[in-house]
Amino acid sequence: EAGRPTADVAYAFLAAREVFALPKLWARIDALDDKVAGDRQIALYQAVREFLQTQTLWFLRDGAAIEDLAGAISRHTKAVAALSEALNDLLSPERQARLPASVAAPAGSGVPADLASDIARLDVLGQALPVSTIADDTGTGIIDAARAYFAIGDHFRLADLAEKTKTIATPDYYDRLALAEAEGQLGAAAAAFTREALKSQENGAVDVGQWIAGKGERLGRARATLIAIAQDPTLTVSRLTVAAGQSRGSSGRRRPSPRGRRGGPPA
């Protein structure tokens, strides 16, 4: 589905697995055998599996892990650790409030609260990958880059769109390709906006609101479209494609995304 050699996918998979210490997380879920309902345990595995697929696709797009696996793992592991420590200071109150709901542990389910919390934080910690790359490209510290990246994501409601993509059923092979392409374009646009904003300030500390206001109409139309789509209760592949097109056009950049999404190609 990704249209890439098996070896490339293996490198990207290994990078994602090690950067986020997923074997330790799987072991904690394994330890719930005979302690929680089977469907609840499977839901935890599924949440980690979908996260792993998303991050594997990111490493495929980025390509650095294929050239230098050990270096990519080392660099991004440090970024994940830094982001984890500062997460409460970086996320808006609204984003923080939504975290527990991502993989909530129902009362009496037997799922440890700390495990449910760690799985719920995965998607946010996954942003350490583009953030660390942006920091390297702009000569900015991880925390300053993350603060700008999250502020731009909040402005364009990208987190809401990303969350809603999980609800889209994609039984068709080409729908999966379109969905992966749209997600890649949204991520590339957010990174492009963040790079531009950070490069506008020599010290790396940027007022994102002021930077966005200075762009006027260029970003205004894109933001209006993205907010309207994010607020719609039903997100479809076609609507997400429109959102991605708006963001791509406004960023002034087009970054190719590999094909791929949950499941395999049609028989």
Secondary structure, 3 states (H helix, E strand, C coil): CCCCCHHHHHHHHHHHHHHCCHHHHHHHHHCCCCCCCHHHHHHHHHHHHHHHHHHHHHHHHHCHHHHCHHHHHHHHHHHHHHHHHHHHHHCCHHHHHHHHHHCCCCCCCCCCHHHHHHHHCHHHHCCHHHHHHHHHHHCCCHHHHHHHHHHHHHHCCHHHHHHHHCCCCCCCHHHHHHHHHHHHHHHHHHHHHHHHHHHCCCCCCCCHHHHHHHHCHHHHHHHHHHHHHHHCCCCCHHHHHHHHHHHHHHHCCCCCCCCCCCCCCCC
